[in-house]
Amino acid sequence: MFLINVLQGATGLVEALSDDYLTTVPKKASIAWICNHSRNTQLALLQGFIDIALTYERDQEALTAAEGWSITAGCAFHDHFCVAGPASDPADLRSATSVEDAFLRIARSSSLFHSRADASATMWKERSIWARCDLSPWEDKTAAEWYKTSLKSPSEALTSADAAGAYLLTDRSTLLRQTALRTIHNTTVFFEPTRPDDILMNSCYALVPSSLPEERAAEVSRFLAYLFSERGQDIIATFGVEELGGFGADFHEMDVGRR
């Protein structure tokens, strides 16, 4: 069985789920994790390269369902985005009243901001926040001095921003993972979600093809049943609690949309 996800594969959560699931099946089996962004993941699902997609973009998931080639099985777990940056806080985000106000303060002060221009869910989320501010710095030549783009991975983007003293939008799981690994030292969090429908929520949903050969469909159904079961959700809830200071438990604290 082939499964794609970028964030939680990198943190080790997908491996933990897969390893535990494989102990429950009667015959020898394997699960391959492939790292990719949400939209590329959906294309891989369309082309039949994978059996399960774990994605983060509700509008794109709805589009593929409307086109008839994928089925959204349900919410697997919750992560969320953070507005983070240097503890010195040159844009004074500590005084900001909202995420939008924070982004406006960064732009008005021309404070260094790092962005992943890689078509990831993080990029689209960040750009949606800028749009709420009526700004598009990735298209503004006058913003080039403070708005820096790259194709770095989530962890690389975070460590690079930490070293440069830049603000960025990052996901909490990557932040906690890199904190535990001690690769970042100067970054603090200024905004996180305060309610289930917060713009910074980053819930992960499982998608499957609308049509699969009978044997593969049975395997996928068994894994999804495990993923949404109490056993699977317990793996998610407790993942990294000792190593990462409560990383897994964060997925459960906003219990919205789960099956």
C-alpha positions in Angstrom: 0.0 0.0 0.0 1.3 3.5 -0.9 0.5 6.6 1.2 1.5 10.2 0.7 1.9 13.0 3.2 4.6 15.6 3.7 4.4 17.0 7.3 3.6 14.0 9.4 5.8 11.6 7.4 8.8 13.8 8.2 8.0 13.9 11.9 7.7 10.1 12.1 3.9 10.0 12.8 3.1 8.1 9.6 5.8 5.6 10.4 4.4 5.1 13.9 0.9 4.5 12.6 2.1 2.2 9.8 4.3 0.1 12.1 1.5 -0.4 14.6 -1.1 -1.2 11.9 1.1 -3.8 10.4 1.2 -5.7 13.7 -2.6 -6.1 13.4 -2.7 -7.7 9.9 -2.6 -11.5 9.6 -0.2 -11.7 6.6 3.1 -9.9 5.8 2.5 -6.5 4.3 4.2 -3.2 3.9 3.3 0.5 3.6 5.4 2.9 1.6 5.4 6.6 2.6 6.0 9.1 -0.2 6.7 12.8 0.6 4.8 15.4 -1.4 2.6 18.5 -1.1 -1.1 18.3 -0.9 -1.9 19.2 -4.5 0.8 16.9 -6.0 -0.5 14.2 -3.7 -3.9 14.5 -5.2 -2.5 14.2 -8.7 -0.6 11.1 -7.6 -4.0 9.7 -6.4 -5.6 10.5 -9.7 -2.8 8.8 -11.7 -3.1 5.6 -9.5 0.4 6.0 -8.0 -0.9 5.9 -4.4 -3.7 4.3 -2.5 -4.3 6.9 0.3 -3.6 10.6 0.3 -3.3 12.7 3.5 -3.9 16.3 2.5 -4.5 19.7 4.1 -6.6 21.7 1.6 -10.4 21.5 1.9 -11.2 23.4 -1.3 -8.9 21.1 -3.4 -10.4 18.0 -1.7 -13.9 19.2 -2.5 -12.9 19.8 -6.2 -11.5 16.3 -6.7 -14.6 14.8 -5.0 -16.8 16.9 -7.3 -14.9 15.7 -10.3 -15.6 12.1 -9.2 -12.1 10.6 -8.9 -11.6 10.8 -5.1 -13.5 10.1 -1.9 -12.8 12.0 1.3 -12.8 9.4 4.0 -12.6 11.8 7.0 -10.4 13.9 9.2 -7.4 11.9 10.4 -5.9 14.4 12.8 -5.4 18.1 13.5 -2.2 20.2 13.2 -2.1 24.0 13.0 0.0 26.8 11.7 1.9 29.3 13.8 3.1 32.8 13.0 6.6 32.7 14.3 9.7 34.8 14.3 12.7 36.3 16.1 12.3 36.8 19.9 13.6 40.3 19.3 10.4 41.0 17.4 11.4 44.0 15.3 7.8 44.3 13.8 6.3 44.3 17.4 3.9 41.4 16.7 3.4 41.1 20.5 1.2 44.1 20.2 -0.7 42.8 17.2 -4.5 42.2 17.6 -4.9 39.5 14.9 -2.9 37.4 12.4 -3.8 40.0 9.7 -2.5 42.8 11.9 0.7 40.8 12.5 1.3 40.5 8.7 0.6 44.2 8.2 3.1 45.1 10.9 5.7 42.9 9.1 5.1 44.6 5.8 4.9 48.2 7.1 8.2 47.7 9.0 9.8 45.8 6.2 10.9 43.2 8.6 12.5 40.1 7.2 9.9 37.4 6.2 10.7 34.0 4.8 8.2 32.3 2.5 8.1 28.8 0.9 7.2 29.4 -2.8 6.7 25.7 -3.4 3.0 25.3 -4.0 2.6 23.7 -0.6 -0.4 24.0 1.7 1.8 26.3 3.8 2.4 28.6 0.9 -1.3 28.8 0.0 -2.3 29.4 3.6 0.3 32.2 3.9 -0.8 33.8 0.7 -4.5 33.7 1.8 -3.5 35.6 4.9 -1.7 38.2 2.8 -4.7 38.5 0.6 -6.8 39.3 3.6 -4.4 42.2 4.1 -4.8 43.3 0.4 -1.1 42.5 -0.1 0.8 40.2 -2.4 4.5 40.7 -1.6 5.6 37.8 -3.8 4.5 39.9 -6.8 5.7 43.3 -5.4 9.3 44.2 -6.5 9.5 46.8 -3.7 9.0 44.0 -1.1 12.0 42.0 -2.4 14.3 43.4 0.3 12.3 41.9 3.1 10.1 39.2 1.6 12.4 36.3 0.7 11.1 33.1 -1.0 12.7 29.7 -1.2 11.9 26.0 -2.1 13.1 24.7 1.2 11.4 21.9 3.1 9.4 22.8 6.2 12.3 22.0 8.6 14.8 23.7 6.4 12.6 26.8 6.1 12.3 27.0 9.8 16.0 26.6 10.6 16.9 29.1 7.9 14.4 31.7 9.3 15.7 31.1 12.8 19.3 31.7 11.7 18.4 34.8 9.7 16.1 36.3 12.3 13.1 36.2 10.0 9.4 35.8 10.5 7.5 33.0 8.8 4.4 30.8 8.8 5.2 27.3 9.9 3.3 24.3 11.2 3.3 23.5 14.9 4.5 19.9 14.4 7.7 21.1 12.5 8.3 23.7 15.1 8.1 21.2 18.0 10.2 18.7 16.1 13.0 21.2 15.4 12.8 22.5 18.9 13.3 19.0 20.3 16.2 18.5 17.9 17.7 21.8 19.1 18.1 23.1 15.5 16.4 26.4 16.4 17.3 28.8 19.2 15.9 32.3 18.4 12.4 31.7 17.2 9.2 32.3 19.2 5.5 31.9 18.4 3.3 35.0 18.2 0.0 33.5 16.9 -1.7 30.1 17.1 -5.3 29.1 16.6 -7.8 30.1 19.3 -10.9 28.4 18.0 -11.7 25.4 15.8 -12.5 27.5 12.7 -9.4 29.7 13.1 -7.6 30.5 9.8 -4.4 28.9 11.3 -6.0 25.5 11.7 -4.3 22.8 9.5 -6.4 19.6 9.7 -5.4 16.6 7.7 -7.9 14.5 5.8 -7.6 11.1 4.2 -8.5 10.7 0.6 -8.9 7.5 -1.4 -9.5 6.8 -5.1 -13.2 6.4 -6.1 -12.3 3.2 -7.8 -9.7 0.5 -6.8 -9.2 -3.2 -7.6 -11.1 -5.3 -5.1 -8.1 -6.6 -3.1 -6.5 -3.1 -2.9 -9.8 -1.6 -1.9 -10.1 -4.1 1.0 -6.6 -3.2 2.2 -7.3 0.5 2.1 -10.5 0.0 4.0 -8.7 -1.9 6.7 -6.1 0.7 7.1 -8.7 3.5 7.3 -10.7 1.6 9.8 -7.5 1.4 11.9 -6.7 5.0 11.4 -10.1 6.2 12.6 -10.2 3.6 15.4 -9.5 4.3 19.1 -6.2 2.4 18.7 -5.1 4.5 15.7 -6.2 7.8 17.3 -4.4 6.9 20.5 -1.1 6.5 18.5 -1.7 10.0 17.2 -2.7 11.5 20.6 0.4 10.1 22.3 3.0 10.4 19.5 6.1 12.3 20.6 4.7 13.2 24.0 8.0 12.3 25.8 10.4 13.2 22.9 8.7 16.4 21.7 6.9 17.7 24.7 3.4 16.9 23.8 3.5 17.0 20.0 0.9 14.3 19.4 -1.5 15.5 22.1 -1.8 18.8 20.2 -3.6 17.0 17.3 -6.5 16.2 19.7 -7.0 19.4 21.6 -9.4 20.8 18.9 -11.6 17.9 18.3 -13.5 19.1 15.3 -14.3 17.2 12.1 -13.1 13.9 13.2 -15.0 10.7 12.5 
